[in-house]
Amino acid sequence: MMNGMCVASRIGVVVMASLAVAACAWFGGQSKPDWVDGVSTAYPSGQYLVGVGQAENRAAAEDRAYGAVARIFKAEVHAQAKDWESYLVIEQRGHSTAERRLTLDNLTRVSTDKVLENVRIVERWVDVQTGLQYALAGMHRSQAETAFMERIIELDRSISDDVGEARQSSDKLARVKALRRAARNLVLRETYNADLRVIRSSGQGTPAAYRVSELTHELEQFLATNLVLAVVVAGDQAEPAQRALTEGLLKEGLQVTSRPWREDRSSIGGDSSGPSPELLVRGMVRVWPIDVRDPLFKFVRWCSDFEVVDLTSQRVVGALSKGGKEGHLSEREATARVVRVMQQEFSAEVAKAIAGHVFGETELPVRASQPAGCPRDGLVSSPASAPH
C-alpha cells in the first residue's frame, strides 16, 4: 500500500510539474515567445502575415493584433488610390449619404472587412511580471490569396459583361448604368488587387483588363454629349426650386442644359447650340398657409411632385414626392423658412434620388396616374407668396 501511495504521489508531482511548465509557457515567466518581438519561427513571413497586439486585457490585445494586420493593407490601398482618383472625385461631388458613396474611407473598410475574414488569433501570451497580455494575429498567405483571387475573378467577369453591354446598347440610360457599374466594380476590384499585392510574397498583383481612369473618362464623355437633362419646375416658388434642383444634379455629376424648356421639346430663346436633352425632370411645387390654431406661430406647408421623363419615348421612368411644413412668428417668416428647406431638399435629397436612378444605384417608382404628393389646385387656397 505504501509503495502504491508513493508511486501515486510521484505521478502527481510529475503531472503538477508538467502543468507548471505549461503554465510558464502560457502565462509568461522565462518563456517569452519569439513572436512578441515581431519574429516567429512557427509563423514564418514567407507563409504568414502577422500582427502583434498588446494591452492590459485579452480582448483589447486581440483587437490591436487584428488592427496591426489591417494597417498593412490600409497603407497599400492608400498608396494605390491615386490611380482611382478620377472616379473618387466624381463620387464626392455631391453631398449624398455614405450608402452610395464609394470614397477612399469606404474602400478601406471594404478591404479591412475582407482581410479580417482571413485573419485568426493564433497565439496568446501573458507576461506575469507586468500583467500585460499579448495576442498574435495571423493570415495564411496562400489561403488568403485563393479567397481574394475568387473575388477578383468574379468582379472581372461582371466588369467585362457591363462594359460589353454599355458599348453595344442603343438605350442611352442603360449604357450609363452599365458604365457606372463597371467603373464602380473596377475600383472595388483594384482594392482587392492592392490587398493581393500585400498577400503575395512577390508583391505582384493581377492586372485588370481596364483602367479606372479610362472607364471614368468614357462615362463622363457620354454623359456630357448623350445624356443631358432638362429641368422644369412650375407652381409656387418655382424659380428658387428649379435653381436648387439644377445645382444639385450638377453636383451629382449629371449634365443639365441651361436652355429653357417647354413640353413641346422646343427651346425658348437662349443659345440653341449643344446637345438636346434626353431626360426631362419636371415638377410642380405648392406652398400655402395652414391654420393649426397655434396662438404664437404661423405655419406654412409645402409639397412637390417630380417626374423623370424619357423624351425619346415620352415615357415616365421615375417619380418622387417631397413635402413638409415650417412655422415661425409670422407667415412671411414661415414662408421664407419653407423656401430654404425646399431648396436644401431639392439640391440634396431629390437630386441624389434622381442621380441614383440614372446611374442604376436606386430605383424610383413609376406612377401611371397623376402624382398625389400635392393637393389639387382647388384644395390649395391662398398660396403663400415669395418673401421680399
KELO-287173 format. One record per residue (C-alpha): chain; residue number from 1; x, y, z. Coordinates in steps of 0.1 Angstrom, whole numbers, padded with zeros to 4 digits. Last residue first. Layout:
N
{'A', NUM, {X, Y, Z}};
...
***
This chain:
388
{'A', 388, {-0395, 0900, -0503}};
{'A', 387, {-0407, 0866, -0494}};
{'A', 386, {-0425, 0847, -0521}};
{'A', 385, {-0462, 0844, -0518}};
{'A', 384, {-0480, 0818, -0499}};
{'A', 383, {-0507, 0801, -0519}};
{'A', 382, {-0542, 0814, -0509}};
{'A', 381, {-0563, 0783, -0511}};
{'A', 380, {-0550, 0749, -0520}};
{'A', 379, {-0578, 0724, -0524}};
{'A', 378, {-0589, 0736, -0558}};
{'A', 377, {-0554, 0733, -0571}};
{'A', 376, {-0553, 0697, -0563}};
{'A', 375, {-0533, 0685, -0533}};
{'A', 374, {-0496, 0678, -0537}};
{'A', 373, {-0479, 0644, -0533}};
{'A', 372, {-0505, 0626, -0554}};
{'A', 371, {-0488, 0624, -0588}};
{'A', 370, {-0514, 0617, -0616}};
{'A', 369, {-0517, 0581, -0625}};
{'A', 368, {-0491, 0558, -0642}};
{'A', 367, {-0466, 0562, -0613}};
{'A', 366, {-0431, 0549, -0617}};
{'A', 365, {-0412, 0542, -0585}};
{'A', 364, {-0376, 0554, -0584}};
{'A', 363, {-0349, 0527, -0584}};
{'A', 362, {-0315, 0531, -0568}};
{'A', 361, {-0279, 0526, -0580}};
{'A', 360, {-0288, 0525, -0617}};
{'A', 359, {-0268, 0556, -0625}};
{'A', 358, {-0299, 0575, -0637}};
{'A', 357, {-0319, 0563, -0606}};
{'A', 356, {-0291, 0573, -0582}};
{'A', 355, {-0289, 0607, -0600}};
{'A', 354, {-0327, 0612, -0595}};
{'A', 353, {-0325, 0602, -0558}};
{'A', 352, {-0295, 0624, -0551}};
{'A', 351, {-0311, 0654, -0568}};
{'A', 350, {-0342, 0650, -0547}};
{'A', 349, {-0323, 0645, -0515}};
{'A', 348, {-0296, 0672, -0519}};
{'A', 347, {-0304, 0703, -0541}};
{'A', 346, {-0341, 0697, -0539}};
{'A', 345, {-0343, 0691, -0501}};
{'A', 344, {-0320, 0721, -0494}};
{'A', 343, {-0340, 0744, -0517}};
{'A', 342, {-0372, 0732, -0501}};
{'A', 341, {-0359, 0740, -0466}};
{'A', 340, {-0349, 0775, -0476}};
{'A', 339, {-0382, 0782, -0493}};
{'A', 338, {-0401, 0769, -0463}};
{'A', 337, {-0381, 0792, -0440}};
{'A', 336, {-0390, 0822, -0461}};
{'A', 335, {-0427, 0811, -0459}};
{'A', 334, {-0426, 0809, -0421}};
{'A', 333, {-0410, 0843, -0420}};
{'A', 332, {-0438, 0858, -0441}};
{'A', 331, {-0465, 0839, -0422}};
{'A', 330, {-0452, 0854, -0389}};
{'A', 329, {-0438, 0841, -0357}};
{'A', 328, {-0425, 0810, -0374}};
{'A', 327, {-0435, 0775, -0386}};
{'A', 326, {-0425, 0751, -0413}};
{'A', 325, {-0443, 0723, -0431}};
{'A', 324, {-0434, 0693, -0452}};
{'A', 323, {-0432, 0679, -0487}};
{'A', 322, {-0414, 0657, -0511}};
{'A', 321, {-0427, 0635, -0540}};
{'A', 320, {-0410, 0611, -0564}};
{'A', 319, {-0413, 0598, -0599}};
{'A', 318, {-0393, 0576, -0623}};
{'A', 317, {-0392, 0564, -0659}};
{'A', 316, {-0422, 0584, -0673}};
{'A', 315, {-0423, 0575, -0710}};
{'A', 314, {-0422, 0602, -0738}};
{'A', 313, {-0402, 0576, -0758}};
{'A', 312, {-0374, 0599, -0769}};
{'A', 311, {-0380, 0624, -0740}};
{'A', 310, {-0375, 0599, -0713}};
{'A', 309, {-0394, 0616, -0685}};
{'A', 308, {-0384, 0619, -0648}};
{'A', 307, {-0413, 0630, -0628}};
{'A', 306, {-0415, 0653, -0597}};
{'A', 305, {-0442, 0662, -0572}};
{'A', 304, {-0437, 0688, -0546}};
{'A', 303, {-0453, 0699, -0513}};
{'A', 302, {-0452, 0729, -0490}};
{'A', 301, {-0470, 0738, -0458}};
{'A', 300, {-0469, 0772, -0440}};
{'A', 299, {-0474, 0776, -0403}};
{'A', 298, {-0479, 0807, -0381}};
{'A', 297, {-0468, 0806, -0345}};
{'A', 296, {-0480, 0821, -0313}};
{'A', 295, {-0517, 0813, -0308}};
{'A', 294, {-0515, 0780, -0326}};
{'A', 293, {-0548, 0771, -0342}};
{'A', 292, {-0532, 0748, -0368}};
{'A', 291, {-0543, 0770, -0397}};
{'A', 290, {-0523, 0764, -0429}};
{'A', 289, {-0505, 0787, -0452}};
{'A', 288, {-0497, 0776, -0488}};
{'A', 287, {-0467, 0765, -0509}};
{'A', 286, {-0471, 0742, -0540}};
{'A', 285, {-0444, 0729, -0562}};
{'A', 284, {-0449, 0710, -0595}};
{'A', 283, {-0420, 0691, -0612}};
{'A', 282, {-0405, 0681, -0645}};
{'A', 281, {-0372, 0664, -0649}};
{'A', 280, {-0368, 0658, -0686}};
{'A', 279, {-0343, 0633, -0700}};
{'A', 278, {-0326, 0631, -0734}};
{'A', 277, {-0318, 0668, -0736}};
{'A', 276, {-0305, 0681, -0770}};
{'A', 275, {-0268, 0685, -0774}};
{'A', 274, {-0252, 0719, -0776}};
{'A', 273, {-0262, 0751, -0795}};
{'A', 272, {-0296, 0767, -0793}};
{'A', 271, {-0283, 0795, -0771}};
{'A', 270, {-0312, 0814, -0755}};
{'A', 269, {-0347, 0817, -0767}};
{'A', 268, {-0374, 0793, -0756}};
{'A', 267, {-0362, 0759, -0768}};
{'A', 266, {-0386, 0734, -0781}};
{'A', 265, {-0394, 0700, -0767}};
{'A', 264, {-0432, 0705, -0769}};
{'A', 263, {-0433, 0704, -0731}};
{'A', 262, {-0412, 0735, -0730}};
{'A', 261, {-0376, 0741, -0720}};
{'A', 260, {-0353, 0769, -0710}};
{'A', 259, {-0317, 0764, -0721}};
{'A', 258, {-0291, 0758, -0693}};
{'A', 257, {-0290, 0721, -0701}};
{'A', 256, {-0281, 0698, -0672}};
{'A', 255, {-0252, 0673, -0673}};
{'A', 254, {-0251, 0649, -0644}};
{'A', 253, {-0221, 0646, -0619}};
{'A', 252, {-0241, 0647, -0587}};
{'A', 251, {-0230, 0683, -0582}};
{'A', 250, {-0247, 0692, -0615}};
{'A', 249, {-0279, 0675, -0603}};
{'A', 248, {-0279, 0695, -0570}};
{'A', 247, {-0274, 0728, -0589}};
{'A', 246, {-0303, 0721, -0611}};
{'A', 245, {-0325, 0712, -0582}};
{'A', 244, {-0316, 0744, -0564}};
{'A', 243, {-0323, 0766, -0594}};
{'A', 242, {-0356, 0749, -0601}};
{'A', 241, {-0368, 0754, -0565}};
{'A', 240, {-0356, 0790, -0565}};
{'A', 239, {-0375, 0797, -0597}};
{'A', 238, {-0407, 0777, -0590}};
{'A', 237, {-0416, 0794, -0556}};
{'A', 236, {-0452, 0784, -0563}};
{'A', 235, {-0461, 0764, -0594}};
{'A', 234, {-0438, 0751, -0621}};
{'A', 233, {-0404, 0734, -0622}};
{'A', 232, {-0387, 0724, -0655}};
{'A', 231, {-0353, 0707, -0656}};
{'A', 230, {-0337, 0695, -0688}};
{'A', 229, {-0311, 0666, -0686}};
{'A', 228, {-0283, 0658, -0710}};
{'A', 227, {-0275, 0621, -0717}};
{'A', 226, {-0255, 0619, -0749}};
{'A', 225, {-0228, 0646, -0750}};
{'A', 224, {-0217, 0653, -0715}};
{'A', 223, {-0229, 0619, -0700}};
{'A', 222, {-0210, 0600, -0727}};
{'A', 221, {-0178, 0619, -0721}};
{'A', 220, {-0181, 0614, -0684}};
{'A', 219, {-0186, 0577, -0687}};
{'A', 218, {-0157, 0572, -0712}};
{'A', 217, {-0135, 0593, -0689}};
{'A', 216, {-0144, 0571, -0659}};
{'A', 215, {-0138, 0539, -0679}};
{'A', 214, {-0104, 0551, -0689}};
{'A', 213, {-0094, 0564, -0655}};
{'A', 212, {-0103, 0531, -0638}};
{'A', 211, {-0082, 0511, -0662}};
{'A', 210, {-0094, 0481, -0680}};
{'A', 209, {-0083, 0444, -0685}};
{'A', 208, {-0071, 0443, -0649}};
{'A', 207, {-0035, 0432, -0639}};
{'A', 206, {-0031, 0406, -0612}};
{'A', 205, {-0010, 0418, -0582}};
{'A', 204, {0027, 0414, -0576}};
{'A', 203, {0044, 0419, -0542}};
{'A', 202, {0064, 0387, -0547}};
{'A', 201, {0054, 0375, -0512}};
{'A', 200, {0018, 0376, -0522}};
{'A', 199, {-0006, 0389, -0495}};
{'A', 198, {0004, 0425, -0498}};
{'A', 197, {0000, 0426, -0536}};
{'A', 196, {-0033, 0408, -0532}};
{'A', 195, {-0046, 0436, -0510}};
{'A', 194, {-0039, 0461, -0538}};
{'A', 193, {-0058, 0437, -0561}};
{'A', 192, {-0087, 0437, -0537}};
{'A', 191, {-0089, 0475, -0540}};
{'A', 190, {-0084, 0472, -0578}};
{'A', 189, {-0116, 0451, -0580}};
{'A', 188, {-0135, 0476, -0559}};
{'A', 187, {-0125, 0504, -0583}};
{'A', 186, {-0133, 0481, -0612}};
{'A', 185, {-0167, 0474, -0597}};
{'A', 184, {-0175, 0511, -0596}};
{'A', 183, {-0163, 0517, -0631}};
{'A', 182, {-0183, 0487, -0645}};
{'A', 181, {-0215, 0497, -0626}};
{'A', 180, {-0213, 0532, -0639}};
{'A', 179, {-0207, 0520, -0675}};
{'A', 178, {-0237, 0497, -0672}};
{'A', 177, {-0260, 0524, -0658}};
{'A', 176, {-0249, 0550, -0685}};
{'A', 175, {-0255, 0525, -0713}};
{'A', 174, {-0289, 0516, -0699}};
{'A', 173, {-0298, 0553, -0700}};
{'A', 172, {-0286, 0556, -0735}};
{'A', 171, {-0305, 0526, -0748}};
{'A', 170, {-0287, 0516, -0780}};
{'A', 169, {-0267, 0491, -0761}};
{'A', 168, {-0235, 0475, -0775}};
{'A', 167, {-0208, 0495, -0758}};
{'A', 166, {-0226, 0495, -0724}};
{'A', 165, {-0234, 0458, -0725}};
{'A', 164, {-0198, 0449, -0733}};
{'A', 163, {-0186, 0471, -0705}};
{'A', 162, {-0211, 0456, -0681}};
{'A', 161, {-0202, 0420, -0690}};
{'A', 160, {-0165, 0426, -0687}};
{'A', 159, {-0169, 0443, -0653}};
{'A', 158, {-0190, 0414, -0640}};
{'A', 157, {-0165, 0388, -0651}};
{'A', 156, {-0136, 0408, -0637}};
{'A', 155, {-0155, 0411, -0604}};
{'A', 154, {-0159, 0373, -0600}};
{'A', 153, {-0123, 0368, -0609}};
{'A', 152, {-0112, 0393, -0583}};
{'A', 151, {-0134, 0377, -0556}};
{'A', 150, {-0120, 0343, -0563}};
{'A', 149, {-0085, 0357, -0563}};
{'A', 148, {-0090, 0372, -0529}};
{'A', 147, {-0101, 0339, -0513}};
{'A', 146, {-0072, 0319, -0530}};
{'A', 145, {-0047, 0345, -0519}};
{'A', 144, {-0060, 0343, -0483}};
{'A', 143, {-0053, 0305, -0483}};
{'A', 142, {-0018, 0310, -0498}};
{'A', 141, {-0009, 0338, -0473}};
{'A', 140, {-0021, 0323, -0441}};
{'A', 139, {-0031, 0352, -0420}};
{'A', 138, {-0020, 0356, -0384}};
{'A', 137, {-0030, 0376, -0353}};
{'A', 136, {-0007, 0372, -0323}};
{'A', 135, {-0020, 0383, -0289}};
{'A', 134, {-0002, 0397, -0259}};
{'A', 133, {-0015, 0404, -0224}};
{'A', 132, {0003, 0427, -0199}};
{'A', 131, {0003, 0418, -0163}};
{'A', 130, {0038, 0432, -0159}};
{'A', 129, {0056, 0403, -0143}};
{'A', 128, {0031, 0376, -0153}};
{'A', 127, {0036, 0385, -0190}};
{'A', 126, {0006, 0369, -0206}};
{'A', 125, {0007, 0351, -0240}};
{'A', 124, {-0017, 0344, -0268}};
{'A', 123, {-0012, 0326, -0302}};
{'A', 122, {-0031, 0320, -0334}};
{'A', 121, {-0057, 0348, -0334}};
{'A', 120, {-0072, 0345, -0369}};
{'A', 119, {-0072, 0365, -0401}};
{'A', 118, {-0089, 0356, -0433}};
{'A', 117, {-0122, 0373, -0428}};
{'A', 116, {-0102, 0402, -0414}};
{'A', 115, {-0088, 0410, -0449}};
{'A', 114, {-0123, 0412, -0465}};
{'A', 113, {-0135, 0436, -0438}};
{'A', 112, {-0104, 0457, -0440}};
{'A', 111, {-0105, 0460, -0478}};
{'A', 110, {-0142, 0471, -0478}};
{'A', 109, {-0134, 0495, -0449}};
{'A', 108, {-0105, 0510, -0469}};
{'A', 107, {-0128, 0513, -0499}};
{'A', 106, {-0153, 0532, -0477}};
{'A', 105, {-0127, 0556, -0465}};
{'A', 104, {-0115, 0561, -0500}};
{'A', 103, {-0150, 0571, -0511}};
{'A', 102, {-0175, 0549, -0529}};
{'A', 101, {-0206, 0569, -0519}};
{'A', 100, {-0239, 0551, -0522}};
{'A', 99, {-0246, 0544, -0485}};
{'A', 98, {-0224, 0573, -0474}};
{'A', 97, {-0251, 0599, -0478}};
{'A', 96, {-0251, 0624, -0506}};
{'A', 95, {-0233, 0657, -0506}};
{'A', 94, {-0224, 0658, -0542}};
{'A', 93, {-0190, 0659, -0560}};
{'A', 92, {-0175, 0631, -0539}};
{'A', 91, {-0182, 0602, -0562}};
{'A', 90, {-0169, 0621, -0593}};
{'A', 89, {-0136, 0628, -0574}};
{'A', 88, {-0134, 0591, -0565}};
{'A', 87, {-0136, 0581, -0601}};
{'A', 86, {-0108, 0603, -0613}};
{'A', 85, {-0087, 0595, -0583}};
{'A', 84, {-0086, 0557, -0589}};
{'A', 83, {-0049, 0556, -0598}};
{'A', 82, {-0040, 0578, -0569}};
{'A', 81, {-0057, 0552, -0546}};
{'A', 80, {-0027, 0528, -0549}};
{'A', 79, {-0008, 0541, -0519}};
{'A', 78, {-0040, 0544, -0499}};
{'A', 77, {-0049, 0507, -0505}};
{'A', 76, {-0013, 0497, -0497}};
{'A', 75, {-0013, 0515, -0463}};
{'A', 74, {-0047, 0500, -0454}};
{'A', 73, {-0033, 0465, -0461}};
{'A', 72, {-0005, 0468, -0436}};
{'A', 71, {-0029, 0486, -0412}};
{'A', 70, {-0052, 0456, -0412}};
{'A', 69, {-0026, 0433, -0398}};
{'A', 68, {-0019, 0456, -0368}};
{'A', 67, {-0056, 0461, -0363}};
{'A', 66, {-0062, 0424, -0358}};
{'A', 65, {-0034, 0424, -0332}};
{'A', 64, {-0049, 0455, -0316}};
{'A', 63, {-0083, 0438, -0313}};
{'A', 62, {-0067, 0407, -0298}};
{'A', 61, {-0048, 0428, -0271}};
{'A', 60, {-0080, 0447, -0263}};
{'A', 59, {-0100, 0414, -0258}};
{'A', 58, {-0072, 0399, -0236}};
{'A', 57, {-0068, 0427, -0212}};
{'A', 56, {-0040, 0451, -0202}};
{'A', 55, {-0029, 0455, -0238}};
{'A', 54, {-0005, 0443, -0265}};
{'A', 53, {-0013, 0433, -0301}};
{'A', 52, {0010, 0416, -0326}};
{'A', 51, {0004, 0413, -0363}};
{'A', 50, {0012, 0385, -0387}};
{'A', 49, {0013, 0378, -0424}};
{'A', 48, {0021, 0341, -0429}};
{'A', 47, {0038, 0318, -0453}};
{'A', 46, {0070, 0336, -0462}};
{'A', 45, {0069, 0356, -0430}};
{'A', 44, {0074, 0325, -0409}};
{'A', 43, {0047, 0315, -0384}};
{'A', 42, {0063, 0290, -0361}};
{'A', 41, {0097, 0307, -0363}};
{'A', 40, {0081, 0340, -0353}};
{'A', 39, {0096, 0374, -0354}};
{'A', 38, {0078, 0405, -0341}};
{'A', 37, {0092, 0408, -0306}};
{'A', 36, {0062, 0391, -0291}};
{'A', 35, {0066, 0365, -0318}};
{'A', 34, {0096, 0350, -0301}};
{'A', 33, {0076, 0336, -0272}};
{'A', 32, {0085, 0347, -0236}};
{'A', 31, {0092, 0315, -0217}};
{'A', 30, {0111, 0330, -0188}};
{'A', 29, {0079, 0339, -0169}};
{'A', 28, {0050, 0343, -0192}};
{'A', 27, {0015, 0330, -0188}};
{'A', 26, {0013, 0303, -0214}};
{'A', 25, {0048, 0288, -0214}};
{'A', 24, {0050, 0292, -0176}};
{'A', 23, {0016, 0275, -0173}};
{'A', 22, {0028, 0246, -0195}};
{'A', 21, {0058, 0242, -0172}};
{'A', 20, {0036, 0243, -0141}};
{'A', 19, {0012, 0218, -0157}};
{'A', 18, {0041, 0194, -0163}};
{'A', 17, {0053, 0198, -0127}};
{'A', 16, {0018, 0191, -0115}};
{'A', 15, {0017, 0159, -0135}};
{'A', 14, {0052, 0148, -0123}};
{'A', 13, {0042, 0155, -0087}};
{'A', 12, {0010, 0136, -0090}};
{'A', 11, {0029, 0106, -0106}};
{'A', 10, {0053, 0107, -0077}};
{'A', 9, {0025, 0107, -0052}};
{'A', 8, {0008, 0078, -0070}};
{'A', 7, {0040, 0058, -0069}};
{'A', 6, {0044, 0066, -0032}};
{'A', 5, {0009, 0056, -0025}};
{'A', 4, {0013, 0023, -0043}};
{'A', 3, {0045, 0017, -0024}};
{'A', 2, {0027, 0024, 0009}};
{'A', 1, {0000, 0000, 0000}};
***
